[in-house]
Amino acid sequence: MASAPVASPRLCLSGPTASGKSAVALCLAARLGGEIISADSMQVYRGLDLGTAKPAAADRARIAHHLLDVVGLEEAFNAARWLDLARAALDDIHGRDRIAIVCGGTGLYFRALLRGLDPTPTPDPILRAELERRPLPELLGELAERDPAEFATIDRTNPRRVIRALEVIRLTGRPFSAQKTGAPGASPPLVPGVVVLRRDPADLRQRIERRVDRMFREGLVDETRELLELGLEENRTALQALGYRQVVEHLRGHRDLGSTIALVKQKTWQFARRQMTWWRSWPALWMDVAADEPADVTAAAIEQIWRRALGQ
């Protein structure tokens, strides 16, 4: 039986990476007397700071943030654990008559929050080991044959996700896509749903490139080098975080720094496009943001929509 969705988290804000959602969430929290719950699958890890664009210490001191720096690299983390922590944070925030603003780019977390999590089989170590020995093109071929719908939307450069999809398919005999909560036909999300920021593609790509340049300028290579000493390569989930895997490859001599920066920009742009594709399957509320629009202007528009949705 699927886990039940939680009561309305009051305000959910998402969008592709570098769309400006964190800045808008800060403005919303200031306007509404709110606190921010991070819905980012990589910001839960301590030490993954620059590459995940984790909120600055000054912003976290000004506005309370939840579900950042939850685990170390030696620990496993998944959507079910995030949901448990998010529920506790929501209860705490609402219990103090504050407004909870759930903000991040991990669609799975929003789906878990608003629609609950469907149970999936526990990992099978023998099957998992067999799948991990096979090359990625073979795995993708099997996925395309057995579950075309999942193949069309999955991150095909992420072996971990491809292996998990095939593992579930083999263990259950059913398509992985049909077992996801929030698949077509599921009940709509709770009002007021999720506001998704949308930018012109040229603007978004330029913002991504500026962000990646800033991350490297501020020390992403050094941060990654330190994380390797803490076990980054042993945590297959954390190693998938954009930027870190590419920098590890650079440190191992696979490519020079300039090529690494260019690759991170390319991978980030591809990831942003997949995020937008994911949200198009939801009845989300899209908020178009102009290239020169201040975050507080966007926040004011969202506040207006949110208050109308709540009948205020």
C-alpha positions, 0 to 999 in steps of 0.5 A, spaced: 500 500 500 502 506 498 504 511 503 499 517 504 500 524 501 501 529 507 497 535 508 498 541 504 505 544 505 502 551 503 507 553 498 511 548 493 516 552 489 520 548 483 524 549 477 530 547 473 537 548 476 539 555 475 532 558 474 533 562 481 528 558 485 532 559 491 533 566 491 525 567 490 524 562 496 528 567 500 524 573 498 517 569 499 520 566 506 521 574 508 514 576 505 510 571 509 514 569 515 516 562 512 521 557 513 524 553 507 524 546 506 529 543 501 527 538 496 534 537 493 537 530 493 544 532 493 543 538 498 542 533 504 549 531 504 554 534 508 560 537 504 557 538 497 556 545 498 559 549 491 556 543 486 549 543 489 549 551 490 547 550 497 544 556 500 550 561 503 551 561 511 548 568 511 542 566 508 541 560 512 542 565 518 537 570 516 531 564 514 531 558 517 532 552 512 530 545 513 533 538 510 540 541 508 546 537 511 542 531 513 547 525 512 554 524 511 557 521 505 558 514 509 550 514 509 545 512 504 539 516 503 532 516 499 526 519 498 522 515 503 527 518 508 526 525 505 519 524 506 519 522 513 524 528 515 519 533 511 513 531 514 517 532 521 519 539 519 512 541 516 509 539 523 514 543 526 513 549 522 506 549 522 506 548 529 509 554 530 504 558 526 509 559 520 509 558 513 513 552 510 516 553 503 518 547 500 523 549 494 528 544 490 529 541 483 528 534 485 521 532 482 521 525 486 521 529 492 515 533 491 511 527 488 512 523 494 510 529 498 504 530 494 502 523 492 505 519 497 510 513 495 508 507 492 512 501 495 517 498 490 521 491 491 527 492 496 534 491 492 536 484 490 544 484 491 545 478 486 540 481 481 543 488 482 550 485 482 549 482 475 546 488 472 552 492 475 556 488 471 553 489 464 555 495 460 550 501 460 548 500 452 546 493 454 542 496 460 538 501 456 537 496 450 533 492 455 529 498 458 527 500 451 524 494 450 521 492 456 519 499 458 519 504 453 515 510 457 521 509 462 526 509 457 523 516 454 524 520 460 530 516 464 536 520 465 540 515 460 547 517 463 545 515 470 547 507 471 544 507 478 537 509 475 537 505 469 539 499 474 534 500 479 528 501 473 530 494 470 531 491 477 524 493 479 521 490 472 525 484 473 522 483 480 515 485 479 514 483 471 511 490 470 513 496 467 517 501 472 513 507 469 507 504 471 509 503 478 510 510 480 506 514 484 504 520 480 503 516 473 498 519 468 491 518 471 493 519 478 489 524 483 492 531 482 496 534 487 493 538 493 492 545 492 495 550 491 500 545 488 507 546 485 509 553 482 514 551 477 519 557 474 520 557 467 525 562 463 527 563 456 532 557 454 537 562 452 536 566 458 537 559 462 543 556 459 546 563 460 545 563 467 547 555 468 554 557 464 555 563 469 553 559 475 558 553 473 564 558 472 562 561 479 562 554 482 569 553 479 572 560 481 570 559 488 573 552 489 569 546 486 576 542 484 578 543 491 572 541 495 571 535 490 578 533 492 577 534 500 570 530 499 574 524 495 578 523 502 571 523 506 569 517 501 565 521 495 567 515 490 564 510 495 557 513 495 554 512 488 548 517 489 552 523 491 557 521 486 552 523 481 551 530 483 552 534 477 559 537 477 563 532 482 563 526 477 566 530 472 571 533 477 573 527 479 575 524 472 579 531 471 583 529 478 584 522 475 587 525 469 581 524 464 581 531 461 583 538 462 580 543 467 577 547 461 574 541 458 571 539 464 568 546 465 565 545 458 562 538 460 559 540 466 556 546 463 553 541 458 551 536 463 547 541 467 544 544 461 541 537 459 539 536 466 535 542 466 531 540 460 530 533 463 527 537 469 522 541 465 520 535 461 518 532 468 514 537 470 510 538 464 507 531 466 504 534 472 498 539 472 503 544 475 502 552 475 508 555 471 511 562 472 514 565 467 520 569 469 524 575 465 531 575 464 532 581 468 526 580 473 528 581 480 527 575 485 522 579 489 518 581 483 517 574 482 516 572 489 510 578 490 507 574 484 507 568 487 504 570 493 498 573 490 497 567 486 498 563 493 493 567 497 488 567 491 488 559 491 487 559 499 481 564 498 485 569 502 
